[in-house]
Structures are given as structure tokens and as C-alpha cells.
């Protein structure tokens, strides 16, 4: 059982290898499981003139559980899976946007680190520490963000040994020092010429796919911690 690589996969065929009370496991999947501040993909499964909803996907160890609403296909059944592409693509744009915002804040505001984030299809949020943003700061962050996406920067995803990455990045900028030491190979998301960060989420392949920031607001979330909530224009 494993992931099908490729953020732009919209549908795929697979074989059911486990059938439990409310979930199934597939021999391969393109559904992103809940984690890393990003919701799971949802979608539908079709087989033998039948159809059920995939309402959530959860990863437990090496097991990826597809939580099903409706009838469950039996073990050995070949199914055709279709992702909710609007939701998936919205998450891709939002998550890449979060990397850009986090990079701007670290570079421009006393190396404030990203200490939490939550991606949604219509809005998202990032928490920073230490930070105390003014309305003018938010305006400047938005302006810098919009200039970056206009540069049409390629976004590359690849794996790299941790010891190699440690030699070429600011470990605090990408929170590399917070990852457990036993993780020696990392999945890297690199916005060419701007940001390099270990991340398991889904992302676009060029910043020109991201629309400009539509709205922002800030909230105080504790000592020295500010939250930036943002949405992207339609």
C-alpha cells in the first residue's frame, strides 16, 4: 500500500486490500491524508455500477484509511477513485501561499517562526512567534506576497538527505531543528530562489497559479504570538 506521487492527480484506479466497519484501505492512493495542518482530500469511489463517498482520509503509521459514507466495496474489488479537485487544488494554492507568507515574516520580522498553521479551501491561518504585527505590517506582507507570486517562481518537490539540507538552509527558517533526529530523509518543497522547507503537503508547481491575497486579519494568540488569517482572491 502506498501513495501515488503527483499533486495534480485527479482520479486513479486501485484495488481494495482491507474492508472494515467504516473504512477501506487501497493498494495505492492519491488521496492526501489529514496531517500537517492540512485537511484530507475527499471524493468518490465507483465500482460495479456502485458509488460511495470518501468523506475523510486518515494515516495511522503505514496504514491509510479511507473513511466511507455508503456501501463499502469488498476486498479484491477494483475501484475508480475521483478526488474533489476544487478542494484539492484550493489546498494546494493555500498551502504554497502559507510557505510564502512564512518566508516573508521570517525574513522581514526579526526571524519570527511559524509555530502553527491550518489550511482550509477558502481561508487559512499561520501563527508566528515572536511577533506583534501592526496593520501596516500586514499591508507590507501582502504587498511582498503579491510581488513574489508575480515572479512566476517554479515550485519543486523532491527528497533529500537531512544532513545535506542542514548544510544549505537556515534551520530555524524552515523549523528543521524541530524535526525529530531519527528522520533522516525529508520531502522538500522548494520555491525556487525564495524558500526551501520540509513539508508533506500538496502544492502548486508555480507561484503564478496562486492568486493575490484578498483579505487578512490578525489575532493575538498568547505571549509574543500573533496569528495571520488570510484568503486568496477568486
N, C-alpha and C positions, 0 to 999 in steps of 0.2 A: 504494500500500500504506500502511495507516495503522492507528492504534489506534482501537478503538471506546471512546468515553468512557463511564464508568459503572462504579463499583466493584461494583455489585450484579448485573451481567450474568452469568447462569449458562450460557447457551447462545446460539448465533448461527449464521447461515449465511454462507458465504463461498465464493470461487472460488479454486482453486489457480492461482497465477501462476508458480511455479517448482518444479521437481522435481529434486532432486539425489540423491546416493547414500544419505544417511540423514536428509534433511530436506526440508521443503517450505516455501514462502512463500505466504501468502494475501493476497488483495486488501484484507482488513481482518481485525482480530483483537481479541479481548478477553482473550487470554492475557497475563498480566504476564510480561515477560522478566526473567531473572536480573539483579540490579543493586541498588545502594543498600543493601546488607546484607540484601536480601530474596530468598529463593529464587523461582524461576519457578513459575508455575502449571503444573499437569499436567491431563490429561483424556483425552478420546477424540474421534476423528473417525469419522463414519459417512457412507457413500455407496454407492449401488447395492447394498444388502444386504451391504456390507463394513464392517469396523470395525478401526481401529488405535489404538494408544495414543500420546498426546503425552507423552513422558517428560521433556522439558525444552524451554524456550524461551529463545533467546539473541538479543540485539540486537547487530548489528555495523553501526555507522553508522546508515543509514536502513533496513537490512535486518533483518527479524525472522524468525529461523529456528526452525521448529517441528521439533524432533528427534523422529523417529517410530520406534516399535517395531512392526514388522509391515509390511504392504504399504503402499506409497506411492500415493496417488491421482495420476493423471496431470494434466498442465497442462490447465486448462479445466474440470476436474471441479468440480461444486458439492458442497460438503461441509457436514455439520451437525456443529458442534463443541459439546461439553459439557465444561465445566470441572469439576474435582474441587472442589465447592463447600465441603465441610468444610475442606479445606486452605486454599482461598482466604479463607474467612471467618475462619478461625483467624489467618491472616497479617494480615488487616485489623484484628482486635482487638489482636493483639500489637504491630503497628506503631504504632497510635494510642496504646497503652499506653506504648510507648517514648518518644513525644513528651512524654507527661505526666511520666514519670519524669525525663527530661532537663530539662524546665522546672523541676520541683521542685528538683532538685540545683543548677541554676544559680542559682535564686533564693535558696536557703537555705544553700548551702555554698560561700561565697566565689567565686561565679561559675565553679565548675568546669565545664569544657566537655566536650561529648560528642566523643570522639576516635575512636570506632568503635562499631559495633553489628552484631548478627547476629540476624535474625528467624528463628524456627522455629515450627512449628504448636503444639508442646507446651511449649516454653520459649524464652526469648530472653535476650540479654545486651547490656549497654551499658558501654562503657569511658569513664571520666572522668579529666580531668587539669586542674589539680592536685587530688588527692583522696586522703584516707586515712580511710575510713569505720569507725566503730565499730559494734558490734551495736546499740547504742541509736540510732545514725543510721539504720540500716536499718529499725528499727522505726518511727521517725518518718516516714521516706519512705513506708513502706507506709500508715501512718495518713493522711498527707496525700493520697496517691494515692486511697485509698478514699473520702475526703471529696469529692474532685474529681469522680469518676465518678458519685457520688450527686447531683450538681448538675444532671444531665441537660443538659450543655452541647452545643449544636449544633456539628458539625464541618463546615466549609465548605471546598470545594476550588475554586480559581479561578486564573486567570493575572493577573499584574501586572507592570508595567514595573519593572525593578530600581531605577531612580532614585527611583521613588515609594516602594517598600518601604524603601529605605535611610533615608528621612526619618522613618519611623514605627516602626522597631524598633531594639532593641539588636543591632547587627550581630554581636557576639560570642555573644549568647544563641542565635542561630539559625545561627551559623557562616557568616553571609553574607559575611564578609570573606575566607573561604577559597575561595569560588567564583571561577572564572576570570572576569576582567573582560569577556571577549567575550560572556558570557552576559547578555543584556540583558532577556530576558523570562523570568519564573520561574513555575513552578507552585507555588502556595501552599496549604498545609494550615493552616487556622486553627481552633483550638479556641476558640470564642467566649468572650471575657473572660479567657482564660488564656494562650494560646500562638499564635504565628504563626511558621511555619517553611517554607522552600522544601523540597519533597520530591516525588519522583516515585512514591512507593509507593502502595499501596492502603490505604484507611482506612474506618472506620465513619462513619455520619452523625450519631451522637450518643453521648456518653460512657456513656449508660445501657445500651448494648449490650455494654460491657466488664464482665466480672466482676471481683471483687476479687482482689488478689494473693494467691496461695495460699502460695507459698514464695519465699524469697530467700536468697542466699548471696553472699559477696564473695570475690574473689581479687585478689591483688597481681599486677599485670602490668608492673612496671617502675617506674622512678623516678617518684614522685608520681602514679602511675596505678593506679586501682582499677577492677575490673570488678564490676558488679552483675548477677547471674544471677537471673531471676525466672520464675515460672509463674503462670498465672491459674487460679482455681478453675473447676471444670466446671459 
